[in-house]
Amino acid sequence: MALFMDVHRSLPEGATVKDVADAHLADLKTQDEYGVKYLRYWADEKDGKVFCLVEAPDAESAITVHREAHGLVADEIYPVVEGS
């Protein structure tokens, strides 16, 4: 499976880190249907940005999970390779 990093450049007005955590839980409940595994996320509440690391067969599958789980689709998604 490929590894992707998605970027949400601006969360809805008033969204909190707890809202991001809830959205991540929704992803986890939806991901198996699409062969996707959301691994980690990072949130910058002050600037309203979120970054999600995901294993997926393709970018579209990762996007579909976000869309169906909570509707907060990333603005960008990049294929990445993990380093140390």
Beta strands, then each sheet from edge to edge (+ up, - down):
strand 1: 2-8
strand 2: 37-44
strand 3: 49-56
strand 4: 76-79
sheet 1: 2+ 3- 1+ 4-
end
